[in-house]
Each structure stands twice: as C-alpha cells, then as structure tokens.
Amino acid sequence: MMATDKQKALIKRIERYLPVKYEGNSVKDASAFITKHLPEYREVVEICSSAMYDALMVGDH
C-alpha cells in the first residue's frame, strides 16, 4: 500500500525543514521515515517559530 496523503504532506514538510530526502513508497516506509525525523522536525519548527516571534516583537518596541 502506498503512503497516505496525510503521510506525504508531513514528509514534504519534513523535507522542507531538514536536509533529508524520502525515498520510500509504502505506508510502512513513510511511517519509519516520519518516526525517525519527526522529533528533529518539531525542534526546528519550534526554533524557527521562536525566531520569527522574536523578530516581530523587536518591531513593537
């Protein structure tokens, strides 16, 4: 069975933020990729969000 649309969407977001490339096809491949990279993806997104917030707040002073 091919990766689901939801998995594909998350994989694309992970690839956008991390220097990784998904090369699998199946739901199992997608699940393994997401499980491996999701913690780092979440950390990077949090850092980016925090940096963006900090940049916006500087303009308020």
C-alpha positions in Angstrom: 0.0 0.0 0.0 1.3 3.5 -0.9 1.9 6.2 1.6 -1.3 8.1 2.6 -1.9 11.7 1.5 -1.5 12.7 5.2 1.9 11.0 5.4 3.0 12.5 2.1 2.1 16.0 3.3 4.0 15.6 6.5 7.0 14.1 4.7 7.1 17.2 2.4 7.1 19.5 5.4 9.9 17.4 7.0 12.0 17.6 3.7 11.4 21.4 3.6 13.0 21.9 7.0 15.6 19.1 7.3 18.4 18.0 4.9 16.7 14.7 4.3 15.0 13.1 1.3 12.3 10.5 1.4 12.9 7.6 -1.0 10.3 5.1 0.2 6.9 4.1 -1.2 4.8 2.2 1.2 2.9 3.2 4.3 5.5 1.3 6.3 8.4 3.3 4.7 6.6 6.5 5.3 5.9 5.7 8.9 9.5 4.8 9.5 10.7 8.0 7.9 8.3 10.1 9.9 9.2 8.3 13.2 12.9 8.8 12.6 12.7 12.5 11.6 9.7 13.9 13.5 11.5 14.9 16.7 14.1 16.9 14.9 11.5 18.4 12.6 9.5 19.6 15.6 12.6 21.1 17.2 13.5 23.0 14.1 9.9 24.3 13.6 9.9 25.4 17.2 13.2 27.3 16.8 12.0 28.9 13.6 8.7 29.9 15.2 10.5 31.4 18.2 13.0 33.3 16.0 10.1 34.7 13.9 8.2 35.7 17.1 11.3 37.4 18.4 11.9 39.3 15.1 8.3 40.5 15.1 8.5 41.6 18.8 11.6 43.7 18.1 9.5 45.8 15.8 7.0 46.6 18.6 9.5 48.5 20.7 
